[in-house]
Amino acid sequence: MTVQVEGVMAWLILVLSGVLEAVWATALGKSEGFSRAVPSTVFVIGLVLSMAGLAIAMKDLPVGTSYAVWVGVGAALTVAYAMLTGDEAASLIKILLMLGIVGCVIGLKVVSH
């Protein structure tokens, strides 16, 4: 039972780290080459926390799966946020492709040991 709880915690940390990847990627884009203090600070804090969470999750989860989930969650959320805020044009094909990424992330969780 303890192993299962640790595994669930590792997955939660991994997904949260993916969310933080979207935060730092978005902040990096808004930092204008690190010339804006607030987005630059959010970038640094988000990056450090995201990487730390990824490293912690990798203690219990396979490296390849962890990295793919981390990138997938971060990429999908970054594009979704950009489309919702109007920074990037929304389209049906983009939404379907993002759902494909999310489906693959879920698939990796399902087949992971």
N, CA, C and O atoms as a Tinker XYZ file with bonds, in Angstrom:
   452  protein
     1  N      0.829000   -1.195000    0.000000    73     2
     2  CA     0.000000    0.000000    0.000000    64     1     3
     3  C      0.872000    1.257000    0.000000    63     2     4     5
     4  O      0.543000    2.231000   -0.678000    81     3
     5  N      1.959000    1.252000    0.737000    73     3     6
     6  CA     2.838000    2.416000    0.790000    64     5     7
     7  C      3.412000    2.727000   -0.590000    63     6     8     9
     8  O      3.496000    3.891000   -0.982000    81     7
     9  N      3.809000    1.682000   -1.331000    73     7    10
    10  CA     4.363000    1.893000   -2.665000    64     9    11
    11  C      3.327000    2.556000   -3.564000    63    10    12    13
    12  O      3.664000    3.447000   -4.344000    81    11
    13  N      2.071000    2.132000   -3.463000    73    11    14
    14  CA     1.019000    2.708000   -4.277000    64    13    15
    15  C      0.797000    4.175000   -3.923000    63    14    16    17
    16  O      0.601000    4.995000   -4.820000    81    15
    17  N      0.822000    4.522000   -2.653000    73    15    18
    18  CA     0.663000    5.915000   -2.235000    64    17    19
    19  C      1.832000    6.739000   -2.745000    63    18    20    21
    20  O      1.636000    7.847000   -3.244000    81    19
    21  N      3.065000    6.205000   -2.625000    73    19    22
    22  CA     4.230000    6.927000   -3.130000    64    21    23
    23  C      4.119000    7.127000   -4.635000    63    22    24    25
    24  O      4.476000    8.187000   -5.150000    81    23
    25  N      3.619000    6.099000   -5.353000    73    23    26
    26  CA     3.445000    6.219000   -6.796000    64    25    27
    27  C      2.443000    7.290000   -7.161000    63    26    28    29
    28  O      2.668000    8.063000   -8.092000    81    27
    29  N      1.332000    7.344000   -6.435000    73    27    30
    30  CA     0.316000    8.369000   -6.681000    64    29    31
    31  C      0.907000    9.751000   -6.405000    63    30    32    33
    32  O      0.679000   10.686000   -7.172000    81    31
    33  N      1.649000    9.883000   -5.334000    73    31    34
    34  CA     2.269000   11.170000   -4.999000    64    33    35
    35  C      3.263000   11.578000   -6.089000    63    34    36    37
    36  O      3.324000   12.750000   -6.459000    81    35
    37  N      4.033000   10.633000   -6.599000    73    35    38
    38  CA     4.994000   10.937000   -7.663000    64    37    39
    39  C      4.262000   11.454000   -8.904000    63    38    40    41
    40  O      4.717000   12.405000   -9.540000    81    39
    41  N      3.131000   10.830000   -9.251000    73    39    42
    42  CA     2.350000   11.280000  -10.403000    64    41    43
    43  C      1.765000   12.665000  -10.172000    63    42    44    45
    44  O      1.759000   13.493000  -11.082000    81    43
    45  N      1.276000   12.925000   -8.973000    73    43    46
    46  CA     0.738000   14.255000   -8.668000    64    45    47
    47  C      1.822000   15.323000   -8.767000    63    46    48    49
    48  O      1.597000   16.399000   -9.321000    81    47
    49  N      2.994000   15.018000   -8.229000    73    47    50
    50  CA     4.122000   15.953000   -8.308000    64    49    51
    51  C      4.518000   16.172000   -9.762000    63    50    52    53
    52  O      4.815000   17.295000  -10.171000    81    51
    53  N      4.520000   15.093000  -10.539000    73    51    54
    54  CA     4.882000   15.199000  -11.951000    64    53    55
    55  C      3.905000   16.091000  -12.716000    63    54    56    57
    56  O      4.327000   16.952000  -13.487000    81    55
    57  N      2.621000   15.894000  -12.511000    73    55    58
    58  CA     1.619000   16.713000  -13.212000    64    57    59
    59  C      1.728000   18.175000  -12.772000    63    58    60    61
    60  O      1.658000   19.079000  -13.604000    81    59
    61  N      1.898000   18.408000  -11.477000    73    59    62
    62  CA     2.079000   19.780000  -10.993000    64    61    63
    63  C      3.326000   20.404000  -11.614000    63    62    64    65
    64  O      3.323000   21.587000  -11.954000    81    63
    65  N      4.375000   19.629000  -11.759000    73    63    66
    66  CA     5.596000   20.130000  -12.395000    64    65    67
    67  C      5.348000   20.484000  -13.855000    63    66    68    69
    68  O      5.912000   21.450000  -14.369000    81    67
    69  N      4.498000   19.696000  -14.526000    73    67    70
    70  CA     4.113000   20.019000  -15.901000    64    69    71
    71  C      3.328000   21.314000  -15.977000    63    70    72    73
    72  O      3.506000   22.105000  -16.903000    81    71
    73  N      2.459000   21.527000  -14.998000    73    71    74
    74  CA     1.711000   22.797000  -14.927000    64    73    75
    75  C      2.696000   23.954000  -14.749000    63    74    76    77
    76  O      2.569000   24.996000  -15.392000    81    75
    77  N      3.671000   23.758000  -13.875000    73    75    78
    78  CA     4.676000   24.808000  -13.659000    64    77    79
    79  C      5.535000   25.031000  -14.902000    63    78    80    81
    80  O      6.043000   26.132000  -15.115000    81    79
    81  N      5.698000   23.998000  -15.718000    73    79    82
    82  CA     6.416000   24.188000  -16.980000    64    81    83
    83  C      5.655000   25.177000  -17.865000    63    82    84    85
    84  O      6.257000   26.045000  -18.497000    81    83
    85  N      4.340000   25.041000  -17.905000    73    83    86
    86  CA     3.526000   25.982000  -18.678000    64    85    87
    87  C      3.650000   27.395000  -18.113000    63    86    88    89
    88  O      3.672000   28.372000  -18.863000    81    87
    89  N      3.729000   27.496000  -16.793000    73    87    90
    90  CA     3.877000   28.815000  -16.146000    64    89    91
    91  C      5.194000   29.453000  -16.563000    63    90    92    93
    92  O      5.222000   30.606000  -16.992000    81    91
    93  N      6.302000   28.692000  -16.434000    73    91    94
    94  CA     7.590000   29.327000  -16.763000    64    93    95
    95  C      7.734000   29.591000  -18.246000    63    94    96    97
    96  O      8.356000   30.582000  -18.629000    81    95
    97  N      7.176000   28.731000  -19.103000    73    95    98
    98  CA     7.264000   28.973000  -20.543000    64    97    99
    99  C      6.488000   30.231000  -20.929000    63    98   100   101
   100  O      6.955000   31.038000  -21.733000    81    99
   101  N      5.312000   30.387000  -20.355000    73    99   102
   102  CA     4.507000   31.585000  -20.631000    64   101   103
   103  C      5.211000   32.835000  -20.098000    63   102   104   105
   104  O      5.267000   33.859000  -20.779000    81   103
   105  N      5.739000   32.746000  -18.892000    73   103   106
   106  CA     6.456000   33.891000  -18.305000    64   105   107
   107  C      7.681000   34.252000  -19.132000    63   106   108   109
   108  O      7.990000   35.432000  -19.304000    81   107
   109  N      8.374000   33.252000  -19.640000    73   107   110
   110  CA     9.548000   33.521000  -20.477000    64   109   111
   111  C      9.143000   34.318000  -21.715000    63   110   112   113
   112  O      9.830000   35.266000  -22.095000    81   111
   113  N      8.051000   33.944000  -22.333000    73   111   114
   114  CA     7.571000   34.675000  -23.499000    64   113   115
   115  C      7.178000   36.107000  -23.181000    63   114   116   117
   116  O      7.319000   36.996000  -24.020000    81   115
   117  N      6.688000   36.329000  -21.974000    73   115   118
   118  CA     6.246000   37.674000  -21.571000    64   117   119
   119  C      7.382000   38.511000  -20.961000    63   118   120   121
   120  O      7.200000   39.698000  -20.690000    81   119
   121  N      8.542000   37.899000  -20.750000    73   119   122
   122  CA     9.647000   38.618000  -20.107000    64   121   123
   123  C     10.376000   39.576000  -21.049000    63   122   124   125
   124  O     11.169000   40.410000  -20.614000    81   123
   125  N     10.092000   39.441000  -22.347000    73   123   126
   126  CA    10.738000   40.294000  -23.359000    64   125   127
   127  C     12.255000   40.280000  -23.205000    63   126   128   129
   128  O     12.892000   41.320000  -23.033000    81   127
   129  N     12.813000   39.080000  -23.270000    73   127   130
   130  CA    14.268000   38.942000  -23.174000    64   129   131
   131  C     14.797000   39.272000  -21.795000    63   130   132   133
   132  O     15.898000   39.808000  -21.666000    81   131
   133  N     14.038000   38.963000  -20.772000    73   131   134
   134  CA    14.363000   39.227000  -19.367000    64   133   135
   135  C     14.450000   40.719000  -19.043000    63   134   136   137
   136  O     15.113000   41.110000  -18.082000    81   135
   137  N     13.783000   41.547000  -19.841000    73   135   138
   138  CA    13.796000   42.992000  -19.573000    64   137   139
   139  C     12.642000   43.421000  -18.664000    63   138   140   141
   140  O     12.609000   44.566000  -18.213000    81   139
   141  N     11.700000   42.520000  -18.392000    73   139   142
   142  CA    10.572000   42.828000  -17.503000    64   141   143
   143  C     10.732000   42.007000  -16.232000    63   142   144   145
   144  O     10.846000   40.783000  -16.280000    81   143
   145  N     10.738000   42.694000  -15.096000    73   143   146
   146  CA    11.080000   42.067000  -13.817000    64   145   147
   147  C     10.083000   40.992000  -13.372000    63   146   148   149
   148  O     10.496000   39.893000  -13.002000    81   147
   149  N      8.799000   41.284000  -13.401000    73   147   150
   150  CA     7.819000   40.328000  -12.866000    64   149   151
   151  C      7.791000   39.024000  -13.672000    63   150   152   153
   152  O      7.915000   37.951000  -13.082000    81   151
   153  N      7.631000   39.082000  -15.002000    73   151   154
   154  CA     7.637000   37.816000  -15.734000    64   153   155
   155  C      8.981000   37.084000  -15.626000    63   154   156   157
   156  O      9.011000   35.853000  -15.617000    81   155
   157  N     10.077000   37.818000  -15.543000    73   155   158
   158  CA    11.390000   37.188000  -15.402000    64   157   159
   159  C     11.507000   36.456000  -14.061000    63   158   160   161
   160  O     12.069000   35.364000  -13.990000    81   159
   161  N     10.975000   37.063000  -13.011000    73   159   162
   162  CA    10.980000   36.432000  -11.684000    64   161   163
   163  C     10.084000   35.201000  -11.662000    63   162   164   165
   164  O     10.457000   34.163000  -11.116000    81   163
   165  N      8.896000   35.322000  -12.261000    73   163   166
   166  CA     7.988000   34.173000  -12.344000    64   165   167
   167  C      8.657000   33.044000  -13.124000    63   166   168   169
   168  O      8.538000   31.876000  -12.756000    81   167
   169  N      9.360000   33.395000  -14.199000    73   167   170
   170  CA    10.080000   32.397000  -14.987000    64   169   171
   171  C     11.077000   31.630000  -14.123000    63   170   172   173
   172  O     11.070000   30.400000  -14.110000    81   171
   173  N     11.926000   32.346000  -13.410000    73   171   174
   174  CA    12.978000   31.692000  -12.613000    64   173   175
   175  C     12.364000   30.804000  -11.530000    63   174   176   177
   176  O     12.775000   29.654000  -11.369000    81   175
   177  N     11.393000   31.320000  -10.795000    73   175   178
   178  CA    10.766000   30.540000   -9.721000    64   177   179
   179  C     10.035000   29.329000  -10.304000    63   178   180   181
   180  O     10.162000   28.220000   -9.784000    81   179
   181  N      9.272000   29.536000  -11.380000    73   179   182
   182  CA     8.554000   28.434000  -12.013000    64   181   183
   183  C      9.489000   27.371000  -12.548000    63   182   184   185
   184  O      9.220000   26.176000  -12.419000    81   183
   185  N     10.595000   27.805000  -13.153000    73   183   186
   186  CA    11.573000   26.864000  -13.703000    64   185   187
   187  C     12.197000   26.010000  -12.605000    63   186   188   189
   188  O     12.276000   24.788000  -12.729000    81   187
   189  N     12.633000   26.652000  -11.546000    73   187   190
   190  CA    13.270000   25.916000  -10.447000    64   189   191
   191  C     12.295000   24.915000   -9.827000    63   190   192   193
   192  O     12.647000   23.755000   -9.613000    81   191
   193  N     11.069000   25.363000   -9.537000    73   191   194
   194  CA    10.084000   24.465000   -8.926000    64   193   195
   195  C      9.679000   23.339000   -9.876000    63   194   196   197
   196  O      9.491000   22.201000   -9.444000    81   195
   197  N      9.546000   23.647000  -11.155000    73   195   198
   198  CA     9.174000   22.638000  -12.136000    64   197   199
   199  C     10.259000   21.571000  -12.264000    63   198   200   201
   200  O      9.959000   20.377000  -12.280000    81   199
   201  N     11.503000   21.996000  -12.353000    73   199   202
   202  CA    12.619000   21.048000  -12.459000    64   201   203
   203  C     12.768000   20.226000  -11.179000    63   202   204   205
   204  O     13.036000   19.025000  -11.239000    81   203
   205  N     12.598000   20.861000  -10.037000    73   203   206
   206  CA    12.696000   20.135000   -8.763000    64   205   207
   207  C     11.610000   19.067000   -8.675000    63   206   208   209
   208  O     11.876000   17.939000   -8.260000    81   207
   209  N     10.396000   19.421000   -9.064000    73   207   210
   210  CA     9.314000   18.448000   -9.043000    64   209   211
   211  C      9.566000   17.294000  -10.002000    63   210   212   213
   212  O      9.296000   16.138000   -9.675000    81   211
   213  N     10.085000   17.608000  -11.189000    73   211   214
   214  CA    10.419000   16.567000  -12.159000    64   213   215
   215  C     11.469000   15.626000  -11.579000    63   214   216   217
   216  O     11.351000   14.408000  -11.708000    81   215
   217  N     12.480000   16.176000  -10.949000    73   215   218
   218  CA    13.538000   15.354000  -10.343000    64   217   219
   219  C     12.981000   14.466000   -9.234000    63   218   220   221
   220  O     13.346000   13.295000   -9.131000    81   219
   221  N     12.106000   15.017000   -8.410000    73   219   222
   222  CA    11.506000   14.228000   -7.321000    64   221   223
   223  C     10.654000   13.101000   -7.895000    63   222   224   225
   224  O     10.732000   11.966000   -7.425000    81   223
   225  N      9.847000   13.403000   -8.900000    73   223   226
   226  CA     8.987000   12.380000   -9.507000    64   225   227
   227  C      9.817000   11.266000  -10.132000    63   226   228   229
   228  O      9.425000   10.099000  -10.100000    81   227
   229  N     10.968000   11.629000  -10.703000    73   227   230
   230  CA    11.818000   10.633000  -11.365000    64   229   231
   231  C     12.460000    9.651000  -10.379000    63   230   232   233
   232  O     13.023000    8.638000  -10.794000    81   231
   233  N     12.379000    9.942000   -9.094000    73   231   234
   234  CA    12.874000    8.976000   -8.110000    64   233   235
   235  C     12.019000    7.712000   -8.113000    63   234   236   237
   236  O     12.520000    6.622000   -7.838000    81   235
   237  N     10.712000    7.857000   -8.426000    73   235   238
   238  CA     9.786000    6.732000   -8.394000    64   237   239
   239  C      9.234000    6.339000   -9.763000    63   238   240   241
   240  O      8.667000    5.256000   -9.909000    81   239
   241  N      9.391000    7.194000  -10.754000    73   239   242
   242  CA     8.826000    6.932000  -12.077000    64   241   243
   243  C      9.952000    6.824000  -13.108000    63   242   244   245
   244  O     11.020000    7.410000  -12.927000    81   243
   245  N      9.711000    6.077000  -14.187000    73   243   246
   246  CA    10.734000    5.953000  -15.232000    64   245   247
   247  C     11.066000    7.318000  -15.854000    63   246   248   249
   248  O     10.194000    8.172000  -16.008000    81   247
   249  N     12.326000    7.498000  -16.202000    73   247   250
   250  CA    12.795000    8.772000  -16.749000    64   249   251
   251  C     12.054000    9.136000  -18.036000    63   250   252   253
   252  O     11.561000   10.256000  -18.164000    81   251
   253  N     11.969000    8.210000  -18.983000    73   251   254
   254  CA    11.333000    8.503000  -20.260000    64   253   255
   255  C      9.871000    8.881000  -20.107000    63   254   256   257
   256  O      9.405000    9.846000  -20.713000    81   255
   257  N      9.153000    8.126000  -19.303000    73   255   258
   258  CA     7.741000    8.411000  -19.065000    64   257   259
   259  C      7.587000    9.752000  -18.356000    63   258   260   261
   260  O      6.738000   10.563000  -18.724000    81   259
   261  N      8.405000    9.976000  -17.348000    73   259   262
   262  CA     8.331000   11.232000  -16.600000    64   261   263
   263  C      8.548000   12.430000  -17.515000    63   262   264   265
   264  O      7.785000   13.396000  -17.481000    81   263
   265  N      9.581000   12.359000  -18.321000    73   263   266
   266  CA     9.901000   13.481000  -19.189000    64   265   267
   267  C      8.787000   13.711000  -20.213000    63   266   268   269
   268  O      8.396000   14.852000  -20.458000    81   267
   269  N      8.281000   12.636000  -20.807000    73   267   270
   270  CA     7.216000   12.769000  -21.806000    64   269   271
   271  C      5.951000   13.373000  -21.198000    63   270   272   273
   272  O      5.313000   14.221000  -21.820000    81   271
   273  N      5.586000   12.946000  -19.998000    73   271   274
   274  CA     4.395000   13.484000  -19.331000    64   273   275
   275  C      4.621000   14.949000  -18.980000    63   274   276   277
   276  O      3.742000   15.781000  -19.207000    81   275
   277  N      5.768000   15.268000  -18.437000    73   275   278
   278  CA     6.111000   16.644000  -18.043000    64   277   279
   279  C      6.012000   17.585000  -19.245000    63   278   280   281
   280  O      5.382000   18.640000  -19.171000    81   279
   281  N      6.639000   17.189000  -20.343000    73   279   282
   282  CA     6.614000   18.016000  -21.548000    64   281   283
   283  C      5.201000   18.088000  -22.122000    63   282   284   285
   284  O      4.756000   19.156000  -22.542000    81   283
   285  N      4.499000   16.965000  -22.143000    73   283   286
   286  CA     3.147000   16.939000  -22.706000    64   285   287
   287  C      2.187000   17.834000  -21.955000    63   286   288   289
   288  O      1.447000   18.608000  -22.561000    81   287
   289  N      2.196000   17.732000  -20.635000    73   287   290
   290  CA     1.329000   18.578000  -19.816000    64   289   291
   291  C      1.691000   20.047000  -20.020000    63   290   292   293
   292  O      0.815000   20.886000  -20.229000    81   291
   293  N      2.966000   20.344000  -19.961000    73   291   294
   294  CA     3.412000   21.729000  -20.127000    64   293   295
   295  C      3.080000   22.298000  -21.493000    63   294   296   297
   296  O      2.619000   23.434000  -21.600000    81   295
   297  N      3.309000   21.518000  -22.536000    73   295   298
   298  CA     3.041000   21.993000  -23.898000    64   297   299
   299  C      1.548000   22.222000  -24.120000    63   298   300   301
   300  O      1.146000   23.258000  -24.651000    81   299
   301  N      0.735000   21.260000  -23.716000    73   299   302
   302  CA    -0.705000   21.394000  -23.923000    64   301   303
   303  C     -1.262000   22.604000  -23.165000    63   302   304   305
   304  O     -2.063000   23.365000  -23.709000    81   303
   305  N     -0.843000   22.774000  -21.930000    73   303   306
   306  CA    -1.341000   23.906000  -21.147000    64   305   307
   307  C     -0.831000   25.244000  -21.679000    63   306   308   309
   308  O     -1.557000   26.238000  -21.655000    81   307
   309  N      0.398000   25.273000  -22.154000    73   307   310
   310  CA     0.950000   26.511000  -22.701000    64   309   311
   311  C      0.162000   26.945000  -23.937000    63   310   312   313
   312  O     -0.184000   28.119000  -24.069000    81   311
   313  N     -0.119000   26.016000  -24.833000    73   311   314
   314  CA    -0.885000   26.335000  -26.034000    64   313   315
   315  C     -2.321000   26.705000  -25.666000    63   314   316   317
   316  O     -2.876000   27.660000  -26.209000    81   315
   317  N     -2.923000   25.950000  -24.746000    73   315   318
   318  CA    -4.308000   26.250000  -24.335000    64   317   319
   319  C     -4.405000   27.652000  -23.746000    63   318   320   321
   320  O     -5.320000   28.404000  -24.081000    81   319
   321  N     -3.464000   28.009000  -22.867000    73   319   322
   322  CA    -3.476000   29.341000  -22.263000    64   321   323
   323  C     -3.305000   30.422000  -23.337000    63   322   324   325
   324  O     -3.994000   31.442000  -23.314000    81   323
   325  N     -2.390000   30.192000  -24.268000    73   323   326
   326  CA    -2.157000   31.178000  -25.328000    64   325   327
   327  C     -3.400000   31.359000  -26.188000    63   326   328   329
   328  O     -3.709000   32.476000  -26.604000    81   327
   329  N     -4.112000   30.278000  -26.457000    73   327   330
   330  CA    -5.335000   30.400000  -27.253000    64   329   331
   331  C     -6.437000   31.094000  -26.458000    63   330   332   333
   332  O     -7.175000   31.911000  -27.009000    81   331
   333  N     -6.556000   30.779000  -25.174000    73   331   334
   334  CA    -7.596000   31.395000  -24.346000    64   333   335
   335  C     -7.379000   32.894000  -24.152000    63   334   336   337
   336  O     -8.341000   33.657000  -24.058000    81   335
   337  N     -6.123000   33.310000  -24.092000    73   335   338
   338  CA    -5.830000   34.730000  -23.889000    64   337   339
   339  C     -5.752000   35.508000  -25.206000    63   338   340   341
   340  O     -5.617000   36.731000  -25.196000    81   339
   341  N     -5.836000   34.808000  -26.330000    73   339   342
   342  CA    -5.765000   35.470000  -27.623000    64   341   343
   343  C     -4.357000   35.714000  -28.114000    63   342   344   345
   344  O     -4.171000   36.346000  -29.154000    81   343
   345  N     -3.346000   35.225000  -27.385000    73   343   346
   346  CA    -1.962000   35.381000  -27.836000    64   345   347
   347  C     -1.646000   34.479000  -29.027000    63   346   348   349
   348  O     -0.681000   34.704000  -29.757000    81   347
   349  N     -2.478000   33.457000  -29.207000    73   347   350
   350  CA    -2.294000   32.516000  -30.308000    64   349   351
   351  C     -3.676000   32.190000  -30.866000    63   350   352   353
   352  O     -4.644000   32.054000  -30.118000    81   351
   353  N     -3.753000   32.070000  -32.172000    73   351   354
   354  CA    -5.034000   31.771000  -32.804000    64   353   355
   355  C     -5.502000   30.365000  -32.425000    63   354   356   357
   356  O     -4.718000   29.416000  -32.421000    81   355
   357  N     -6.778000   30.254000  -32.112000    73   355   358
   358  CA    -7.370000   28.949000  -31.803000    64   357   359
   359  C     -7.899000   28.326000  -33.084000    63   358   360   361
   360  O     -8.363000   29.022000  -33.987000    81   359
   361  N     -7.822000   27.005000  -33.144000    73   359   362
   362  CA    -8.402000   26.284000  -34.274000    64   361   363
   363  C     -8.788000   24.890000  -33.812000    63   362   364   365
   364  O     -8.266000   24.378000  -32.822000    81   363
   365  N     -9.696000   24.298000  -34.535000    73   363   366
   366  CA   -10.145000   22.948000  -34.203000    64   365   367
   367  C     -8.981000   21.963000  -34.263000    63   366   368   369
   368  O     -8.861000   21.094000  -33.399000    81   367
   369  N     -8.132000   22.091000  -35.265000    73   367   370
   370  CA    -7.009000   21.146000  -35.400000    64   369   371
   371  C     -6.050000   21.271000  -34.218000    63   370   372   373
   372  O     -5.539000   20.260000  -33.736000    81   371
   373  N     -5.798000   22.480000  -33.747000    73   371   374
   374  CA    -4.927000   22.657000  -32.576000    64   373   375
   375  C     -5.549000   22.003000  -31.350000    63   374   376   377
   376  O     -4.861000   21.339000  -30.574000    81   375
   377  N     -6.834000   22.191000  -31.182000    73   375   378
   378  CA    -7.526000   21.599000  -30.027000    64   377   379
   379  C     -7.466000   20.077000  -30.109000    63   378   380   381
   380  O     -7.201000   19.415000  -29.106000    81   379
   381  N     -7.707000   19.521000  -31.283000    73   379   382
   382  CA    -7.646000   18.065000  -31.442000    64   381   383
   383  C     -6.237000   17.533000  -31.198000    63   382   384   385
   384  O     -6.069000   16.484000  -30.576000    81   383
   385  N     -5.237000   18.242000  -31.679000    73   383   386
   386  CA    -3.853000   17.806000  -31.455000    64   385   387
   387  C     -3.481000   17.874000  -29.971000    63   386   388   389
   388  O     -2.784000   16.998000  -29.460000    81   387
   389  N     -3.949000   18.916000  -29.286000    73   387   390
   390  CA    -3.698000   19.008000  -27.840000    64   389   391
   391  C     -4.393000   17.872000  -27.102000    63   390   392   393
   392  O     -3.826000   17.307000  -26.168000    81   391
   393  N     -5.601000   17.535000  -27.505000    73   391   394
   394  CA    -6.297000   16.402000  -26.894000    64   393   395
   395  C     -5.530000   15.104000  -27.149000    63   394   396   397
   396  O     -5.521000   14.202000  -26.311000    81   395
   397  N     -4.893000   15.022000  -28.308000    73   395   398
   398  CA    -4.037000   13.862000  -28.594000    64   397   399
   399  C     -2.868000   13.775000  -27.628000    63   398   400   401
   400  O     -2.524000   12.689000  -27.160000    81   399
   401  N     -2.256000   14.915000  -27.330000    73   399   402
   402  CA    -1.155000   14.940000  -26.360000    64   401   403
   403  C     -1.663000   14.482000  -24.998000    63   402   404   405
   404  O     -1.033000   13.652000  -24.343000    81   403
   405  N     -2.794000   15.018000  -24.575000    73   403   406
   406  CA    -3.371000   14.649000  -23.277000    64   405   407
   407  C     -3.695000   13.152000  -23.257000    63   406   408   409
   408  O     -3.447000   12.475000  -22.259000    81   407
   409  N     -4.240000   12.646000  -24.344000    73   407   410
   410  CA    -4.534000   11.217000  -24.433000    64   409   411
   411  C     -3.283000   10.366000  -24.310000    63   410   412   413
   412  O     -3.296000    9.323000  -23.658000    81   411
   413  N     -2.209000   10.809000  -24.934000    73   411   414
   414  CA    -0.946000   10.075000  -24.834000    64   413   415
   415  C     -0.394000   10.109000  -23.411000    63   414   416   417
   416  O      0.138000    9.107000  -22.934000    81   415
   417  N     -0.512000   11.235000  -22.733000    73   415   418
   418  CA    -0.075000   11.342000  -21.337000    64   417   419
   419  C     -0.868000   10.373000  -20.475000    63   418   420   421
   420  O     -0.296000    9.668000  -19.643000    81   419
   421  N     -2.171000   10.334000  -20.667000    73   419   422
   422  CA    -3.003000    9.395000  -19.909000    64   421   423
   423  C     -2.601000    7.967000  -20.231000    63   422   424   425
   424  O     -2.524000    7.124000  -19.337000    81   423
   425  N     -2.346000    7.693000  -21.504000    73   423   426
   426  CA    -1.905000    6.354000  -21.904000    64   425   427
   427  C     -0.616000    5.942000  -21.223000    63   426   428   429
   428  O     -0.479000    4.798000  -20.790000    81   427
   429  N      0.332000    6.865000  -21.125000    73   427   430
   430  CA     1.596000    6.553000  -20.443000    64   429   431
   431  C      1.355000    6.228000  -18.982000    63   430   432   433
   432  O      2.014000    5.344000  -18.433000    81   431
   433  N      0.434000    6.917000  -18.345000    73   431   434
   434  CA     0.091000    6.632000  -16.950000    64   433   435
   435  C     -0.521000    5.240000  -16.837000    63   434   436   437
   436  O     -0.175000    4.477000  -15.935000    81   435
   437  N     -1.426000    4.911000  -17.747000    73   435   438
   438  CA    -2.121000    3.625000  -17.690000    64   437   439
   439  C     -1.158000    2.450000  -17.852000    63   438   440   441
   440  O     -1.275000    1.444000  -17.152000    81   439
   441  N     -0.209000    2.581000  -18.773000    73   439   442
   442  CA     0.698000    1.456000  -19.037000    64   441   443
   443  C      1.929000    1.452000  -18.144000    63   442   444   445
   444  O      2.706000    0.498000  -18.174000    81   443
   445  N      2.119000    2.500000  -17.351000    73   443   446
   446  CA     3.279000    2.589000  -16.459000    64   445   447
   447  C      3.144000    1.601000  -15.318000    63   446   448   449
   448  O      2.044000    1.350000  -14.824000    81   447
   449  N      4.250000    1.054000  -14.912000    73   447   450
   450  CA     4.254000    0.085000  -13.795000    64   449   451
   451  C      4.621000    0.762000  -12.507000    63   450   452
   452  O      4.677000    0.113000  -11.462000    81   451
